[in-house]
Amino acid sequence: METVRLMKLQTHMDTQGLKDKQVAADLGVARSFVSQIRRGQREPSLKLAVAIERWSGGAVTPAELLVET
């Protein structure tokens, strides 16, 4: 079985040198919302989670952003 390396939003932002304000502008959401998602305090909608995956080139997946219930 192939090992898949998962990358959280914080890690992706760190490796790319990105700040909340820049990510928020790219995604069309509030800076504070990006900060809350990055810290695991809020969960994005499925639509936004998919947008983050596209924005990150697949580095951050919806599965990493959405909490299992």
N, CA, C and O atoms as a Tripos MOL2 file, in Angstrom:
@<TRIPOS>MOLECULE
protein
  276   275    69     0     0
PROTEIN
NO_CHARGES

@<TRIPOS>ATOM
      1 N           0.8410   -1.1740    0.0000 N.3       1 MET1
      2 CA          0.0000    0.0000    0.0000 C.3       1 MET1
      3 C           0.8890    1.2410    0.0000 C.2       1 MET1
      4 O           1.8620    1.3180    0.7500 O.2       1 MET1
      5 N           0.5460    2.2050   -0.8430 N.am      2 GLU2
      6 CA          1.3220    3.4360   -0.9540 C.3       2 GLU2
      7 C           1.0240    4.3580    0.2280 C.2       2 GLU2
      8 O          -0.1340    4.5370    0.6060 O.2       2 GLU2
      9 N           2.0630    4.9360    0.8030 N.am      3 THR3
     10 CA          1.8980    5.8820    1.8900 C.3       3 THR3
     11 C           1.6420    7.2610    1.3040 C.2       3 THR3
     12 O           2.3990    7.7340    0.4570 O.2       3 THR3
     13 N           0.5780    7.9010    1.7550 N.am      4 VAL4
     14 CA          0.2240    9.2250    1.2850 C.3       4 VAL4
     15 C           0.5480   10.2210    2.3850 C.2       4 VAL4
     16 O           0.0890   10.0710    3.5180 O.2       4 VAL4
     17 N           1.3230   11.2210    2.0620 N.am      5 ARG5
     18 CA          1.6780   12.2470    3.0360 C.3       5 ARG5
     19 C           0.6050   13.3330    3.0220 C.2       5 ARG5
     20 O           0.3810   13.9840    2.0010 O.2       5 ARG5
     21 N          -0.0460   13.5170    4.1500 N.am      6 LEU6
     22 CA         -1.0750   14.5370    4.2530 C.3       6 LEU6
     23 C          -0.4510   15.8370    4.7090 C.2       6 LEU6
     24 O           0.4880   15.8350    5.5040 O.2       6 LEU6
     25 N          -0.9750   16.9640    4.2010 N.am      7 MET7
     26 CA         -0.4230   18.2600    4.5710 C.3       7 MET7
     27 C          -1.5370   19.1630    5.0790 C.2       7 MET7
     28 O          -2.4950   19.4350    4.3550 O.2       7 MET7
     29 N          -1.4200   19.6190    6.2890 N.am      8 LYS8
     30 CA         -2.3960   20.5350    6.8650 C.3       8 LYS8
     31 C          -2.1910   21.9330    6.2890 C.2       8 LYS8
     32 O          -1.1340   22.2500    5.7430 O.2       8 LYS8
     33 N          -3.2230   22.7570    6.4230 N.am      9 LEU9
     34 CA         -3.1760   24.1190    5.9030 C.3       9 LEU9
     35 C          -2.0100   24.9010    6.4940 C.2       9 LEU9
     36 O          -1.3100   25.6000    5.7610 O.2       9 LEU9
     37 N          -1.7890   24.8000    7.7860 N.am     10 GLN10
     38 CA         -0.6900   25.5290    8.4390 C.3      10 GLN10
     39 C           0.6550   25.1660    7.8220 C.2      10 GLN10
     40 O           1.4640   26.0450    7.5260 O.2      10 GLN10
     41 N           0.8890   23.8880    7.6310 N.am     11 THR11
     42 CA          2.1500   23.4290    7.0510 C.3      11 THR11
     43 C           2.3260   23.9560    5.6360 C.2      11 THR11
     44 O           3.4070   24.4100    5.2610 O.2      11 THR11
     45 N           1.2550   23.8930    4.8570 N.am     12 HIS12
     46 CA          1.3270   24.3880    3.4730 C.3      12 HIS12
     47 C           1.6440   25.8840    3.4580 C.2      12 HIS12
     48 O           2.4920   26.3400    2.6910 O.2      12 HIS12
     49 N           0.9630   26.6320    4.3040 N.am     13 MET13
     50 CA          1.2080   28.0710    4.3590 C.3      13 MET13
     51 C           2.6440   28.3690    4.7870 C.2      13 MET13
     52 O           3.2860   29.2580    4.2290 O.2      13 MET13
     53 N           3.1420   27.6390    5.7600 N.am     14 ASP14
     54 CA          4.5230   27.8290    6.2340 C.3      14 ASP14
     55 C           5.5270   27.5390    5.1230 C.2      14 ASP14
     56 O           6.4510   28.3210    4.9000 O.2      14 ASP14
     57 N           5.3490   26.4220    4.4310 N.am     15 THR15
     58 CA          6.3160   26.0420    3.3960 C.3      15 THR15
     59 C           6.2730   26.9950    2.2030 C.2      15 THR15
     60 O           7.2730   27.1620    1.5040 O.2      15 THR15
     61 N           5.1260   27.6160    1.9710 N.am     16 GLN16
     62 CA          4.9840   28.5490    0.8510 C.3      16 GLN16
     63 C           5.2150   30.0040    1.2660 C.2      16 GLN16
     64 O           5.2040   30.8970    0.4190 O.2      16 GLN16
     65 N           5.4230   30.2460    2.5630 N.am     17 GLY17
     66 CA          5.6350   31.6060    3.0490 C.3      17 GLY17
     67 C           4.3900   32.4780    2.9410 C.2      17 GLY17
     68 O           4.4890   33.6760    2.6740 O.2      17 GLY17
     69 N           3.2270   31.8830    3.1460 N.am     18 LEU18
     70 CA          1.9590   32.5930    2.9920 C.3      18 LEU18
     71 C           1.4050   33.0630    4.3280 C.2      18 LEU18
     72 O           1.5820   32.4000    5.3500 O.2      18 LEU18
     73 N           0.7430   34.1920    4.3160 N.am     19 LYS19
     74 CA          0.1000   34.7640    5.5020 C.3      19 LYS19
     75 C          -1.4150   34.6460    5.3410 C.2      19 LYS19
     76 O          -1.9220   34.4920    4.2300 O.2      19 LYS19
     77 N          -2.1230   34.7200    6.4580 N.am     20 ASP20
     78 CA         -3.5850   34.6110    6.4470 C.3      20 ASP20
     79 C          -4.2290   35.5980    5.4780 C.2      20 ASP20
     80 O          -5.1510   35.2420    4.7450 O.2      20 ASP20
     81 N          -3.7450   36.8260    5.4760 N.am     21 LYS21
     82 CA         -4.3330   37.8770    4.6360 C.3      21 LYS21
     83 C          -4.2570   37.5040    3.1560 C.2      21 LYS21
     84 O          -5.2240   37.6970    2.4200 O.2      21 LYS21
     85 N          -3.1350   36.9810    2.7230 N.am     22 GLN22
     86 CA         -2.9390   36.6000    1.3310 C.3      22 GLN22
     87 C          -3.8320   35.4250    0.9530 C.2      22 GLN22
     88 O          -4.4430   35.4200   -0.1160 O.2      22 GLN22
     89 N          -3.9060   34.4330    1.8290 N.am     23 VAL23
     90 CA         -4.7400   33.2570    1.5750 C.3      23 VAL23
     91 C          -6.2080   33.6720    1.5230 C.2      23 VAL23
     92 O          -6.9540   33.2320    0.6480 O.2      23 VAL23
     93 N          -6.6130   34.5140    2.4550 N.am     24 ALA24
     94 CA         -7.9960   34.9900    2.4920 C.3      24 ALA24
     95 C          -8.3600   35.7130    1.1920 C.2      24 ALA24
     96 O          -9.4390   35.4960    0.6400 O.2      24 ALA24
     97 N          -7.4740   36.5580    0.7140 N.am     25 ALA25
     98 CA         -7.7240   37.2820   -0.5400 C.3      25 ALA25
     99 C          -7.8420   36.3040   -1.7120 C.2      25 ALA25
    100 O          -8.7130   36.4590   -2.5690 O.2      25 ALA25
    101 N          -6.9750   35.3110   -1.7460 N.am     26 ASP26
    102 CA         -7.0140   34.3090   -2.8200 C.3      26 ASP26
    103 C          -8.3250   33.5270   -2.8140 C.2      26 ASP26
    104 O          -8.8650   33.2030   -3.8720 O.2      26 ASP26
    105 N          -8.8350   33.2240   -1.6160 N.am     27 LEU27
    106 CA        -10.0350   32.3890   -1.4820 C.3      27 LEU27
    107 C         -11.3270   33.1920   -1.3790 C.2      27 LEU27
    108 O         -12.4170   32.6290   -1.4810 O.2      27 LEU27
    109 N         -11.2120   34.5080   -1.1760 N.am     28 GLY28
    110 CA        -12.3950   35.3440   -1.0680 C.3      28 GLY28
    111 C         -13.1390   35.2050    0.2490 C.2      28 GLY28
    112 O         -14.3660   35.2920    0.2930 O.2      28 GLY28
    113 N         -12.3850   34.9880    1.3250 N.am     29 VAL29
    114 CA        -12.9720   34.8790    2.6640 C.3      29 VAL29
    115 C         -12.2440   35.8320    3.6020 C.2      29 VAL29
    116 O         -11.2290   36.4200    3.2290 O.2      29 VAL29
    117 N         -12.7580   35.9850    4.8180 N.am     30 ALA30
    118 CA        -12.1400   36.8710    5.8040 C.3      30 ALA30
    119 C         -10.8290   36.2930    6.3300 C.2      30 ALA30
    120 O         -10.6850   35.0800    6.4800 O.2      30 ALA30
    121 N          -9.8680   37.1910    6.6080 N.am     31 ARG31
    122 CA         -8.5890   36.7770    7.1630 C.3      31 ARG31
    123 C          -8.7760   36.0090    8.4690 C.2      31 ARG31
    124 O          -8.1000   35.0100    8.7140 O.2      31 ARG31
    125 N          -9.6920   36.4810    9.2970 N.am     32 SER32
    126 CA         -9.9220   35.8240   10.5880 C.3      32 SER32
    127 C         -10.4440   34.4000   10.3980 C.2      32 SER32
    128 O         -10.1380   33.5160   11.1980 O.2      32 SER32
    129 N         -11.2310   34.1750    9.3410 N.am     33 PHE33
    130 CA        -11.7480   32.8360    9.0740 C.3      33 PHE33
    131 C         -10.6210   31.8960    8.6680 C.2      33 PHE33
    132 O         -10.5820   30.7480    9.1110 O.2      33 PHE33
    133 N          -9.7090   32.3680    7.8350 N.am     34 VAL34
    134 CA         -8.5430   31.5520    7.4560 C.3      34 VAL34
    135 C          -7.7370   31.2060    8.7020 C.2      34 VAL34
    136 O          -7.3090   30.0640    8.8710 O.2      34 VAL34
    137 N          -7.5350   32.1750    9.5600 N.am     35 SER35
    138 CA         -6.7860   31.9490   10.7960 C.3      35 SER35
    139 C          -7.4550   30.8760   11.6530 C.2      35 SER35
    140 O          -6.7760   30.0090   12.2030 O.2      35 SER35
    141 N          -8.7680   30.9310   11.7690 N.am     36 GLN36
    142 CA         -9.4990   29.9520   12.5710 C.3      36 GLN36
    143 C          -9.4400   28.5610   11.9570 C.2      36 GLN36
    144 O          -9.3110   27.5710   12.6780 O.2      36 GLN36
    145 N          -9.5310   28.4760   10.6480 N.am     37 ILE37
    146 CA         -9.4140   27.1760    9.9720 C.3      37 ILE37
    147 C          -8.0130   26.6250   10.1780 C.2      37 ILE37
    148 O          -7.8440   25.4540   10.5180 O.2      37 ILE37
    149 N          -7.0170   27.4630    9.9730 N.am     38 ARG38
    150 CA         -5.6150   27.0510   10.0990 C.3      38 ARG38
    151 C          -5.3130   26.4950   11.4890 C.2      38 ARG38
    152 O          -4.5510   25.5380   11.6280 O.2      38 ARG38
    153 N          -5.9110   27.0970   12.5110 N.am     39 ARG39
    154 CA         -5.6700   26.6580   13.8930 C.3      39 ARG39
    155 C          -6.6190   25.5540   14.3500 C.2      39 ARG39
    156 O          -6.5420   25.1050   15.4930 O.2      39 ARG39
    157 N          -7.5170   25.1140   13.4600 N.am     40 GLY40
    158 CA         -8.4410   24.0420   13.7930 C.3      40 GLY40
    159 C          -9.6030   24.4840   14.6640 C.2      40 GLY40
    160 O         -10.2720   23.6510   15.2750 O.2      40 GLY40
    161 N          -9.8530   25.7880   14.7270 N.am     41 GLN41
    162 CA        -10.9390   26.3050   15.5520 C.3      41 GLN41
    163 C         -12.2660   26.3440   14.8040 C.2      41 GLN41
    164 O         -13.3280   26.3400   15.4270 O.2      41 GLN41
    165 N         -12.2140   26.3820   13.4900 N.am     42 ARG42
    166 CA        -13.4190   26.3950   12.6580 C.3      42 ARG42
    167 C         -13.2310   25.4090   11.5290 C.2      42 ARG42
    168 O         -12.1100   25.0710   11.1490 O.2      42 ARG42
    169 N         -14.3430   24.9610   11.0060 N.am     43 GLU43
    170 CA        -14.3300   24.0350    9.8800 C.3      43 GLU43
    171 C         -14.9220   24.7370    8.6640 C.2      43 GLU43
    172 O         -15.9840   25.3520    8.7640 O.2      43 GLU43
    173 N         -14.2550   24.6530    7.5270 N.am     44 PRO44
    174 CA        -14.8170   25.2780    6.3260 C.3      44 PRO44
    175 C         -15.9750   24.4430    5.7900 C.2      44 PRO44
    176 O         -16.1020   23.2610    6.1100 O.2      44 PRO44
    177 N         -16.8020   25.0610    4.9840 N.am     45 SER45
    178 CA        -17.8400   24.3030    4.2740 C.3      45 SER45
    179 C         -17.1450   23.3460    3.3090 C.2      45 SER45
    180 O         -15.9640   23.5160    3.0040 O.2      45 SER45
    181 N         -17.8650   22.3590    2.8400 N.am     46 LEU46
    182 CA        -17.2910   21.4370    1.8590 C.3      46 LEU46
    183 C         -16.8540   22.2030    0.6080 C.2      46 LEU46
    184 O         -15.8080   21.9100    0.0290 O.2      46 LEU46
    185 N         -17.6560   23.1780    0.2000 N.am     47 LYS47
    186 CA        -17.3200   23.9940   -0.9760 C.3      47 LYS47
    187 C         -15.9900   24.7190   -0.7830 C.2      47 LYS47
    188 O         -15.1550   24.7440   -1.6870 O.2      47 LYS47
    189 N         -15.7930   25.3130    0.4070 N.am     48 LEU48
    190 CA        -14.5370   26.0060    0.6790 C.3      48 LEU48
    191 C         -13.3860   25.0220    0.8260 C.2      48 LEU48
    192 O         -12.2710   25.3140    0.3920 O.2      48 LEU48
    193 N         -13.6300   23.8670    1.4260 N.am     49 ALA49
    194 CA        -12.5770   22.8490    1.5630 C.3      49 ALA49
    195 C         -12.0750   22.4040    0.1940 C.2      49 ALA49
    196 O         -10.8750   22.2080    0.0030 O.2      49 ALA49
    197 N         -12.9940   22.2450   -0.7570 N.am     50 VAL50
    198 CA        -12.6080   21.8730   -2.1250 C.3      50 VAL50
    199 C         -11.8500   23.0240   -2.7810 C.2      50 VAL50
    200 O         -10.8860   22.7960   -3.5120 O.2      50 VAL50
    201 N         -12.2850   24.2670   -2.5210 N.am     51 ALA51
    202 CA        -11.5780   25.4330   -3.0630 C.3      51 ALA51
    203 C         -10.1570   25.5080   -2.5080 C.2      51 ALA51
    204 O          -9.2260   25.8510   -3.2370 O.2      51 ALA51
    205 N          -9.9870   25.1930   -1.2360 N.am     52 ILE52
    206 CA         -8.6470   25.1860   -0.6250 C.3      52 ILE52
    207 C          -7.7860   24.1140   -1.2640 C.2      52 ILE52
    208 O          -6.5990   24.3320   -1.5100 O.2      52 ILE52
    209 N          -8.3710   22.9600   -1.5340 N.am     53 GLU53
    210 CA         -7.6160   21.8950   -2.2030 C.3      53 GLU53
    211 C          -7.1440   22.3590   -3.5760 C.2      53 GLU53
    212 O          -5.9840   22.1530   -3.9360 O.2      53 GLU53
    213 N          -8.0240   22.9750   -4.3360 N.am     54 ARG54
    214 CA         -7.6400   23.4810   -5.6670 C.3      54 ARG54
    215 C          -6.5830   24.5740   -5.5430 C.2      54 ARG54
    216 O          -5.5840   24.5680   -6.2620 O.2      54 ARG54
    217 N          -6.8110   25.5090   -4.6270 N.am     55 TRP55
    218 CA         -5.8830   26.6280   -4.4120 C.3      55 TRP55
    219 C          -4.4850   26.1220   -4.0480 C.2      55 TRP55
    220 O          -3.4800   26.6810   -4.4870 O.2      55 TRP55
    221 N          -4.4320   25.0510   -3.2350 N.am     56 SER56
    222 CA         -3.1370   24.5230   -2.7750 C.3      56 SER56
    223 C          -2.5210   23.5230   -3.7490 C.2      56 SER56
    224 O          -1.4780   22.9340   -3.4630 O.2      56 SER56
    225 N          -3.1560   23.3360   -4.8790 N.am     57 GLY57
    226 CA         -2.6350   22.3640   -5.8480 C.3      57 GLY57
    227 C          -2.7380   20.9410   -5.3550 C.2      57 GLY57
    228 O          -1.9540   20.0830   -5.7600 O.2      57 GLY57
    229 N          -3.6990   20.6810   -4.4830 N.am     58 GLY58
    230 CA         -3.9140   19.3380   -3.9530 C.3      58 GLY58
    231 C          -3.1250   19.0170   -2.6980 C.2      58 GLY58
    232 O          -3.2260   17.9120   -2.1650 O.2      58 GLY58
    233 N          -2.3330   19.9800   -2.2190 N.am     59 ALA59
    234 CA         -1.5070   19.7290   -1.0300 C.3      59 ALA59
    235 C          -2.3320   19.6270    0.2440 C.2      59 ALA59
    236 O          -1.9610   18.9050    1.1680 O.2      59 ALA59
    237 N          -3.4500   20.3460    0.3000 N.am     60 VAL60
    238 CA         -4.3320   20.3300    1.4690 C.3      60 VAL60
    239 C          -5.6660   19.7680    1.0160 C.2      60 VAL60
    240 O          -6.3450   20.3730    0.1860 O.2      60 VAL60
    241 N          -6.0490   18.6170    1.5520 N.am     61 THR61
    242 CA         -7.2660   17.9540    1.1030 C.3      61 THR61
    243 C          -8.4560   18.2730    2.0100 C.2      61 THR61
    244 O          -8.2790   18.6250    3.1760 O.2      61 THR61
    245 N          -9.6750   18.1450    1.4600 N.am     62 PRO62
    246 CA        -10.8510   18.3480    2.2990 C.3      62 PRO62
    247 C         -10.8640   17.4360    3.5310 C.2      62 PRO62
    248 O         -11.3200   17.8460    4.5980 O.2      62 PRO62
    249 N         -10.3770   16.2280    3.3900 N.am     63 ALA63
    250 CA        -10.3570   15.2890    4.5170 C.3      63 ALA63
    251 C          -9.5320   15.8380    5.6850 C.2      63 ALA63
    252 O          -9.8130   15.5240    6.8420 O.2      63 ALA63
    253 N          -8.5270   16.6490    5.3920 N.am     64 GLU64
    254 CA         -7.6930   17.2290    6.4460 C.3      64 GLU64
    255 C          -8.3620   18.4390    7.1020 C.2      64 GLU64
    256 O          -7.9920   18.8340    8.2070 O.2      64 GLU64
    257 N          -9.3310   19.0170    6.4290 N.am     65 LEU65
    258 CA         -9.9710   20.2330    6.9220 C.3      65 LEU65
    259 C         -11.3080   19.9810    7.6090 C.2      65 LEU65
    260 O         -11.7400   20.7710    8.4490 O.2      65 LEU65
    261 N         -11.9590   18.8840    7.2520 N.am     66 LEU66
    262 CA        -13.2910   18.6060    7.7640 C.3      66 LEU66
    263 C         -13.2200   17.6200    8.9230 C.2      66 LEU66
    264 O         -12.5020   16.6220    8.8560 O.2      66 LEU66
    265 N         -13.9590   17.9020    9.9720 N.am     67 VAL67
    266 CA        -13.9670   17.0580   11.1670 C.3      67 VAL67
    267 C         -14.9440   15.9140   10.9510 C.2      67 VAL67
    268 O         -16.0640   16.1110   10.4800 O.2      67 VAL67
    269 N         -14.4960   14.7120   11.3070 N.am     68 GLU68
    270 CA        -15.3890   13.5550   11.2110 C.3      68 GLU68
    271 C         -16.4050   13.6130   12.3330 C.2      68 GLU68
    272 O         -16.0890   13.9900   13.4620 O.2      68 GLU68
    273 N         -17.6470   13.2270   12.0000 N.am     69 THR69
    274 CA        -18.6950   13.1820   13.0250 C.3      69 THR69
    275 C         -19.1390   11.7810   13.2780 C.2      69 THR69
    276 O         -20.0160   11.5510   14.1110 O.2      69 THR69
@<TRIPOS>BOND
     1     1     2 1
     2     2     3 1
     3     3     4 2
     4     3     5 am
     5     5     6 1
     6     6     7 1
     7     7     8 2
     8     7     9 am
     9     9    10 1
    10    10    11 1
    11    11    12 2
    12    11    13 am
    13    13    14 1
    14    14    15 1
    15    15    16 2
    16    15    17 am
    17    17    18 1
    18    18    19 1
    19    19    20 2
    20    19    21 am
    21    21    22 1
    22    22    23 1
    23    23    24 2
    24    23    25 am
    25    25    26 1
    26    26    27 1
    27    27    28 2
    28    27    29 am
    29    29    30 1
    30    30    31 1
    31    31    32 2
    32    31    33 am
    33    33    34 1
    34    34    35 1
    35    35    36 2
    36    35    37 am
    37    37    38 1
    38    38    39 1
    39    39    40 2
    40    39    41 am
    41    41    42 1
    42    42    43 1
    43    43    44 2
    44    43    45 am
    45    45    46 1
    46    46    47 1
    47    47    48 2
    48    47    49 am
    49    49    50 1
    50    50    51 1
    51    51    52 2
    52    51    53 am
    53    53    54 1
    54    54    55 1
    55    55    56 2
    56    55    57 am
    57    57    58 1
    58    58    59 1
    59    59    60 2
    60    59    61 am
    61    61    62 1
    62    62    63 1
    63    63    64 2
    64    63    65 am
    65    65    66 1
    66    66    67 1
    67    67    68 2
    68    67    69 am
    69    69    70 1
    70    70    71 1
    71    71    72 2
    72    71    73 am
    73    73    74 1
    74    74    75 1
    75    75    76 2
    76    75    77 am
    77    77    78 1
    78    78    79 1
    79    79    80 2
    80    79    81 am
    81    81    82 1
    82    82    83 1
    83    83    84 2
    84    83    85 am
    85    85    86 1
    86    86    87 1
    87    87    88 2
    88    87    89 am
    89    89    90 1
    90    90    91 1
    91    91    92 2
    92    91    93 am
    93    93    94 1
    94    94    95 1
    95    95    96 2
    96    95    97 am
    97    97    98 1
    98    98    99 1
    99    99   100 2
   100    99   101 am
   101   101   102 1
   102   102   103 1
   103   103   104 2
   104   103   105 am
   105   105   106 1
   106   106   107 1
   107   107   108 2
   108   107   109 am
   109   109   110 1
   110   110   111 1
   111   111   112 2
   112   111   113 am
   113   113   114 1
   114   114   115 1
   115   115   116 2
   116   115   117 am
   117   117   118 1
   118   118   119 1
   119   119   120 2
   120   119   121 am
   121   121   122 1
   122   122   123 1
   123   123   124 2
   124   123   125 am
   125   125   126 1
   126   126   127 1
   127   127   128 2
   128   127   129 am
   129   129   130 1
   130   130   131 1
   131   131   132 2
   132   131   133 am
   133   133   134 1
   134   134   135 1
   135   135   136 2
   136   135   137 am
   137   137   138 1
   138   138   139 1
   139   139   140 2
   140   139   141 am
   141   141   142 1
   142   142   143 1
   143   143   144 2
   144   143   145 am
   145   145   146 1
   146   146   147 1
   147   147   148 2
   148   147   149 am
   149   149   150 1
   150   150   151 1
   151   151   152 2
   152   151   153 am
   153   153   154 1
   154   154   155 1
   155   155   156 2
   156   155   157 am
   157   157   158 1
   158   158   159 1
   159   159   160 2
   160   159   161 am
   161   161   162 1
   162   162   163 1
   163   163   164 2
   164   163   165 am
   165   165   166 1
   166   166   167 1
   167   167   168 2
   168   167   169 am
   169   169   170 1
   170   170   171 1
   171   171   172 2
   172   171   173 am
   173   173   174 1
   174   174   175 1
   175   175   176 2
   176   175   177 am
   177   177   178 1
   178   178   179 1
   179   179   180 2
   180   179   181 am
   181   181   182 1
   182   182   183 1
   183   183   184 2
   184   183   185 am
   185   185   186 1
   186   186   187 1
   187   187   188 2
   188   187   189 am
   189   189   190 1
   190   190   191 1
   191   191   192 2
   192   191   193 am
   193   193   194 1
   194   194   195 1
   195   195   196 2
   196   195   197 am
   197   197   198 1
   198   198   199 1
   199   199   200 2
   200   199   201 am
   201   201   202 1
   202   202   203 1
   203   203   204 2
   204   203   205 am
   205   205   206 1
   206   206   207 1
   207   207   208 2
   208   207   209 am
   209   209   210 1
   210   210   211 1
   211   211   212 2
   212   211   213 am
   213   213   214 1
   214   214   215 1
   215   215   216 2
   216   215   217 am
   217   217   218 1
   218   218   219 1
   219   219   220 2
   220   219   221 am
   221   221   222 1
   222   222   223 1
   223   223   224 2
   224   223   225 am
   225   225   226 1
   226   226   227 1
   227   227   228 2
   228   227   229 am
   229   229   230 1
   230   230   231 1
   231   231   232 2
   232   231   233 am
   233   233   234 1
   234   234   235 1
   235   235   236 2
   236   235   237 am
   237   237   238 1
   238   238   239 1
   239   239   240 2
   240   239   241 am
   241   241   242 1
   242   242   243 1
   243   243   244 2
   244   243   245 am
   245   245   246 1
   246   246   247 1
   247   247   248 2
   248   247   249 am
   249   249   250 1
   250   250   251 1
   251   251   252 2
   252   251   253 am
   253   253   254 1
   254   254   255 1
   255   255   256 2
   256   255   257 am
   257   257   258 1
   258   258   259 1
   259   259   260 2
   260   259   261 am
   261   261   262 1
   262   262   263 1
   263   263   264 2
   264   263   265 am
   265   265   266 1
   266   266   267 1
   267   267   268 2
   268   267   269 am
   269   269   270 1
   270   270   271 1
   271   271   272 2
   272   271   273 am
   273   273   274 1
   274   274   275 1
   275   275   276 2
@<TRIPOS>SUBSTRUCTURE
     1 MET1         2 RESIDUE 1 A MET
     2 GLU2         6 RESIDUE 1 A GLU
     3 THR3        10 RESIDUE 1 A THR
     4 VAL4        14 RESIDUE 1 A VAL
     5 ARG5        18 RESIDUE 1 A ARG
     6 LEU6        22 RESIDUE 1 A LEU
     7 MET7        26 RESIDUE 1 A MET
     8 LYS8        30 RESIDUE 1 A LYS
     9 LEU9        34 RESIDUE 1 A LEU
    10 GLN10       38 RESIDUE 1 A GLN
    11 THR11       42 RESIDUE 1 A THR
    12 HIS12       46 RESIDUE 1 A HIS
    13 MET13       50 RESIDUE 1 A MET
    14 ASP14       54 RESIDUE 1 A ASP
    15 THR15       58 RESIDUE 1 A THR
    16 GLN16       62 RESIDUE 1 A GLN
    17 GLY17       66 RESIDUE 1 A GLY
    18 LEU18       70 RESIDUE 1 A LEU
    19 LYS19       74 RESIDUE 1 A LYS
    20 ASP20       78 RESIDUE 1 A ASP
    21 LYS21       82 RESIDUE 1 A LYS
    22 GLN22       86 RESIDUE 1 A GLN
    23 VAL23       90 RESIDUE 1 A VAL
    24 ALA24       94 RESIDUE 1 A ALA
    25 ALA25       98 RESIDUE 1 A ALA
    26 ASP26      102 RESIDUE 1 A ASP
    27 LEU27      106 RESIDUE 1 A LEU
    28 GLY28      110 RESIDUE 1 A GLY
    29 VAL29      114 RESIDUE 1 A VAL
    30 ALA30      118 RESIDUE 1 A ALA
    31 ARG31      122 RESIDUE 1 A ARG
    32 SER32      126 RESIDUE 1 A SER
    33 PHE33      130 RESIDUE 1 A PHE
    34 VAL34      134 RESIDUE 1 A VAL
    35 SER35      138 RESIDUE 1 A SER
    36 GLN36      142 RESIDUE 1 A GLN
    37 ILE37      146 RESIDUE 1 A ILE
    38 ARG38      150 RESIDUE 1 A ARG
    39 ARG39      154 RESIDUE 1 A ARG
    40 GLY40      158 RESIDUE 1 A GLY
    41 GLN41      162 RESIDUE 1 A GLN
    42 ARG42      166 RESIDUE 1 A ARG
    43 GLU43      170 RESIDUE 1 A GLU
    44 PRO44      174 RESIDUE 1 A PRO
    45 SER45      178 RESIDUE 1 A SER
    46 LEU46      182 RESIDUE 1 A LEU
    47 LYS47      186 RESIDUE 1 A LYS
    48 LEU48      190 RESIDUE 1 A LEU
    49 ALA49      194 RESIDUE 1 A ALA
    50 VAL50      198 RESIDUE 1 A VAL
    51 ALA51      202 RESIDUE 1 A ALA
    52 ILE52      206 RESIDUE 1 A ILE
    53 GLU53      210 RESIDUE 1 A GLU
    54 ARG54      214 RESIDUE 1 A ARG
    55 TRP55      218 RESIDUE 1 A TRP
    56 SER56      222 RESIDUE 1 A SER
    57 GLY57      226 RESIDUE 1 A GLY
    58 GLY58      230 RESIDUE 1 A GLY
    59 ALA59      234 RESIDUE 1 A ALA
    60 VAL60      238 RESIDUE 1 A VAL
    61 THR61      242 RESIDUE 1 A THR
    62 PRO62      246 RESIDUE 1 A PRO
    63 ALA63      250 RESIDUE 1 A ALA
    64 GLU64      254 RESIDUE 1 A GLU
    65 LEU65      258 RESIDUE 1 A LEU
    66 LEU66      262 RESIDUE 1 A LEU
    67 VAL67      266 RESIDUE 1 A VAL
    68 GLU68      270 RESIDUE 1 A GLU
    69 THR69      274 RESIDUE 1 A THR
